[in-house]
Each structure stands twice: as C-alpha cells, then as structure tokens.
C-alpha cells in the first residue's frame, strides 16, 4: 500500500500510479520480498541495503541523502523472539516501511491514520510509528514486576520445586529487554542527530519524548534485574537454611544414638562379661538405652537444637 502526502493530507494510491517528482511525497508499506520492485519504482540507492533488509538486527545508517533503519518490534508474549522485523527507508520525498509481517505494521499504520492531524509530515509519521511500538512497554514491565513479586511471595508461602526455572526464565526475559532498549536508544540517538536534515525541528521534539520513555523503560529493566537477583539470593538463602535444618536433624540423631553405639560395641566384644549370668542384665541394658535416649532428647530440646 502506498500513500500520497500533499499539503499535510494523506490519500491512498496504487504503486503503478506513483510518479516521482519533488512536489509529491510518498509513504508506503511493503514486504521484504517486494523490495526489488519498490527499489526500482522509487529509485532507491544504496548497495548495502539488500543485505540489511529482513535481518534480525537493530541499527541506523545515515547515507548521502537518505537514512535507513532496521529494528525489531517487541513481542510481549515472548520477548526473546521479535514480533516482526521492520526496515525503514527515509529521504526527502519518500518514507517506506518493509516488514516480514505487514499485517501487524499495517495495523500500526491504520492507528496512525486514525489519529492523524490535519497537517502531517514524515517526521511526525516516523514518531507515531515509534510511539505505537513502545506505548505499552510501561504496562508490560509492570506485569513483569508483578510476576517477580509473586515469585518472591511464593518462596515463603509455597513449596514449589521449579523456582530456579522461573528465575532463569525471568533473567533471560529481562536480558532480552535490556538488549532491545539499548539498541532502540542507539537508533533514537542517531535519528536525533538528523545528519541529512530529513526531520523538521517540530517533529524532532517528539523524538525526545520517545527517547525519554525508552530510557525510563531501560532503567526499569535494570532495576527489575536487580530485583530478580535479590529474589535469587533470597531463594538460595532459604535453600541453605533448609539444608542446615536437615543437617542439624541428622546431627541430633547421630548424637542420640552415639551412646547406644558404645553399648553395642561394649557388649559385642567376644569375652565373657560378669553380668552375662545375671537374669536381669538384658532388661537393664534396654532400660539404660531408653534413659540415655530420653536424657539426650530433653537436653537437645532444652538447648533448642531441634
């Protein structure tokens, strides 16, 4: 789909009806497979562009007379895998989007058209695109924080066995988010340098708003990473406490039966004992064993060993 921008207003046109001249500005959305066709129609230069089209990377390139942006749209369901890849070719008279999922980008564009002001520019359109792909990041990060809080509460209230798996999953998610925001900040910094003067000053102010939002999201991710680290340390401390409790229990059991082991060793010697001929010797040994166990348990309980 191609849109013609004249006097700040947008109208749809067919690709074959596009006429390149300085008085007409075009804005379009295409798949990666259509790049060569569009390239010839819009007289796109740059030999390195086909190598970057459709690649899973986020970068900004400023060439003589045009800018080129590659970025990944964040997938809230699985941040480790991009929702789609988008490449943007931008010069004075055209603003072209290429994507492997044109339906998603078309939805974003439709939202932009619905919210379009009476007078619109390429800079404002580009800003609106970045605004739509980052507007829900704050809510998503709040959900991630809630997941971490629930995990922290579960460490105390439940006996689940998959805490390590959940902690590793959260750390991977936050690492992917951190990398995404770092790359997006680099792209926004490069756009604001505006080396080719393709964005008007009025629109440039909006990019500072987007950059501020992404920067806040980036620092929120860093804080959440620290939070996950604290939860992991708390979990490790709880595991150590449980292990110490188990070891204490085994130590008490060993200490209780140690005197009994002495009795067994004593009467296990292959020599004749005087009490072997006494009819109450066996009950006496049983009674002494019970008394030793009872005294040991009372002593350990009094000293809070268990």
Buried (B, 14 or more C-beta within 10 A) or exposed (E): BBBBBEEEEBEEBEBEEBEEEEEBBBBBBBBBEBBEEBBEBBEBEBEEBEEBBBEEEBBBBBBEEBBBBBBBBBBEEEBEEBBBBBBBBBBEBBBBBBBBBBEBBBEBBEBBBEEBEEEBBBBBBBBBBBBBBBEEBEEBBEEBBEBBEEBBEBBEEEEEEEBEEBBEBBBEBBBBBBBBBEBBBEBBEBBBEBEBEBBEEEBBEBBEEBBEBBBBBBEBBBEBBEBBEEBBEBBEEEEEEEEEEEEEEEEBEEEBBEBBEEEEEEEEEEEEEEEEEEEEBEEEBEEEBEEBBEEBBEEBEEEEBE
